[in-house]
Amino acid sequence: MTTPTWSQFKAIPYGPQVAAVAAALGHPEIPPEGRSSTFQSPNLIITRGETYFVIQRGTEACVLLTPADVADDTRCRGGGPTNQALRTWLKWWGWEPPSKSAPTPEPTHKTRTII
C-alpha cells in the first residue's frame, strides 16, 4: 500500500469528515500543499477561485469576494464539526475570526452576487 501525497489529498473536498479522518491519522493541521480549494458538507459546497468564492446550496449559487463574506453568509459561528471544519477552511484562505471583545462592524457595502 502506498501513502497518499498531500497533492492527492488536496483533490478531496475538505469538510467535517475529511477533517475527522485527517485528525485520526495524526494530521489535525493540513499543510498548504494539501489544502483543497473546495469545502463540502451535506447542504453546502464552497469553491475558492483566485479572487472570489462560489457558494452553492441546492440549486442556488452566489459569488462572494472575501472569506469574511463567506463566514457571514454561512453563519459558521456555532459549534459542531461542520462549523469547525468550515472555520478552519476559511482561515486557510485568510479569514480572521472576530475577536470576542470587539463588536463586529456593520458592512459598508454588500458583496454578494446571486447567479
C-alpha positions in Angstrom: 0.0 0.0 0.0 1.3 3.4 -0.9 1.0 6.5 1.2 -1.0 9.3 -0.4 0.8 12.6 -1.1 -0.6 15.9 0.0 -1.2 16.8 -3.6 -3.5 13.8 -3.8 -5.2 14.8 -0.5 -5.8 18.3 -1.9 -8.0 16.8 -4.6 -10.6 15.7 -1.9 -13.1 18.5 -1.0 -12.5 19.5 2.7 -15.3 19.1 5.1 -16.1 17.7 8.5 -15.5 14.0 7.5 -12.1 14.8 5.9 -11.2 16.9 9.0 -12.0 13.9 11.3 -10.1 11.5 9.1 -7.0 13.8 9.0 -7.1 14.2 12.8 -7.5 10.4 13.3 -4.4 9.9 11.1 -2.4 12.4 13.2 -2.7 15.4 10.8 -5.0 17.9 12.5 -3.2 20.7 10.7 -3.2 20.3 6.9 -0.1 21.8 5.2 -0.7 24.4 2.4 0.2 21.8 -0.3 -2.7 19.6 1.0 -5.4 22.2 1.3 -8.4 21.7 -1.0 -9.9 24.8 -2.7 -13.4 23.2 -2.2 -15.3 22.9 1.1 -18.2 20.4 1.1 -20.8 19.4 3.6 -24.2 17.8 3.1 -26.0 21.0 2.3 -23.2 23.3 1.2 -20.4 23.4 -1.4 -18.0 26.4 -1.4 -15.3 26.7 -4.1 -12.5 29.2 -3.9 -11.4 31.0 -7.0 -8.4 33.3 -7.3 -10.4 36.4 -6.2 -13.8 35.1 -5.1 -15.8 32.3 -3.5 -18.8 30.5 -5.0 -21.3 29.1 -2.5 -23.8 26.5 -3.7 -26.8 25.5 -1.7 -29.1 23.1 -3.6 -30.0 24.8 -6.9 -28.9 28.3 -5.7 -25.5 29.8 -6.0 -23.9 33.1 -5.2 -20.5 34.7 -5.5 -18.7 36.3 -2.5 -15.5 38.2 -2.6 -13.8 37.5 0.8 -13.6 34.7 3.3 -15.2 37.1 5.8 -18.2 37.5 3.5 -18.4 33.7 3.3 -18.3 33.4 7.1 -21.1 36.0 7.4 -23.2 34.3 4.8 -22.8 30.8 6.2 -23.1 31.9 9.9 -20.3 29.4 10.8 -20.1 30.7 14.4 -21.9 27.7 16.1 -20.4 24.6 17.5 -20.3 21.2 15.8 -17.9 19.5 13.3 -19.2 21.2 10.2 -18.9 24.7 11.5 -15.4 23.9 13.0 -14.2 22.5 9.7 -15.6 25.5 7.8 -13.9 27.9 10.1 -10.6 26.0 9.6 -11.0 26.1 5.8 -11.8 29.8 5.8 -8.7 30.5 7.9 -6.6 28.8 5.3 -7.8 31.5 2.8 -7.2 34.5 5.1 -10.3 34.7 7.3 -9.6 36.0 10.8 -12.4 35.3 13.3 -13.7 38.4 15.0 -12.3 39.0 18.5 -14.7 38.4 21.3 -14.1 41.8 22.8 -14.6 43.9 19.7 -18.1 44.3 18.2 -18.4 43.3 14.5 -18.7 46.5 12.4 -21.6 46.8 10.0 -20.6 46.2 6.4 -20.4 49.3 4.2 -21.4 47.5 1.1 -22.9 44.2 0.1 -20.5 41.9 -1.8 -23.0 39.1 -2.5 -24.0 38.4 -6.2 -26.7 35.9 -7.0 -26.0 33.9 -10.1 
